[in-house]
Amino acid sequence: MIIDGKEMAKGIYDHLKTKVNKPVLGIVVVGEDPVVASFVRIKKKYAAQLGITMIEERLSIAAETADVIASIQECVRNSNGVIVQLPLPSHINTEDVLSAIPSSHDVDGINPTTLAHTPVVLPPVAEAVSFILGTLNPTVIGVYTKAAVVGNGRLVGKPCAVMLKKRGIHVTTYSEGDALDDLVNADLVILGAGKPGLIKPHMIKEGCVLIDAGTSEDGGKMMGDADPSCAEKCSLFTPVPGGVGPIAVAMIFKNLYTLFEAQNT
């Protein structure tokens, strides 16, 4: 089965559109990176479709860590959820910045302290992975006891590993440079390395579930970590583009509503 992420995301948006009360989304952007700008445009597009007000705190590339934290605090005062658009310039302390986002407003579920405990929401990619597994195979958590997560980043690898471990699945994580010989034993494979075509069919188990969230650009084309031919060997496969990505974007707004509703109960 090849996942149609756009169709699954549509169902999430359709549900959110039925909600009468609308939250406000705050976003902090540093510099003028074109890739970052494209992500911001996507968020604006869907915010507009949902009738959600989006406020921006824009800072120059010369901004310091304290400036970004001050912008987060301003967003917290004026919105129901805050996103700091990553990556930040190298001179800014990303850990300090993310730690400044209170869990009550942490749309990306990215504060390193709360992620290790019980965050209000999970990072959108982890939410998307959980949604895919639960929607298409509600028993997946009981069936697949050996999982592999390739990549250890804060947006994909770490939160997905935490999510699976909390559900009782044995998880093996692979960081950049690790040998992937044991990957063939995994029933469930989640990719977040950002290395185009890293995973080939001979490296995975026949009938495994493969969730590819390792998007990157190669020659102007969006690519996943898995060679597309892996799909022929999988019982469930998410393509890039069009798989996890659209669902993860939808989860940003689902998370925003979750935070909004928690603030008003």
HELIX and SHEET records of a PDB file:
HELIX    1   1 GLY A    5  LYS A   17  1                                  13    
HELIX    2   2 PRO A   34  LEU A   50  1                                  17    
HELIX    3   3 THR A   65  ASN A   78  1                                  14    
HELIX    4   4 THR A   94  SER A   99  1                                   6    
HELIX    5   5 SER A  103  HIS A  105  5                                   3    
HELIX    6   6 PRO A  112  LEU A  115  1                                   4    
HELIX    7   7 PRO A  124  LEU A  136  1                                  13    
HELIX    8   8 VAL A  140  VAL A  143  1                                   4    
HELIX    9   9 GLY A  157  LYS A  166  1                                  10    
HELIX   10  10 ASP A  181  ASN A  185  5                                   5    
HELIX   11  11 PRO A  201  MET A  203  5                                   3    
HELIX   12  12 PRO A  228  LYS A  233  5                                   6    
HELIX   13  13 VAL A  244  GLN A  263  1                                  20    
SHEET    1   A 3 THR A  53  LEU A  59  0                                        
SHEET    2   A 3 VAL A  24  VAL A  30  1                                        
SHEET    3   A 3 GLY A  81  VAL A  84  1                                        
SHEET    1   B 5 HIS A 170  TYR A 174  0                                        
SHEET    2   B 5 LYS A 146  VAL A 150  1                                        
SHEET    3   B 5 LEU A 188  LEU A 191  1                                        
SHEET    4   B 5 VAL A 209  ASP A 212  1                                        
SHEET    5   B 5 LEU A 236  PHE A 237  1                                        
SHEET    1   C 2 SER A 216  ASP A 218  0                                        
SHEET    2   C 2 LYS A 221  MET A 223 -1                                        
END                                                                             
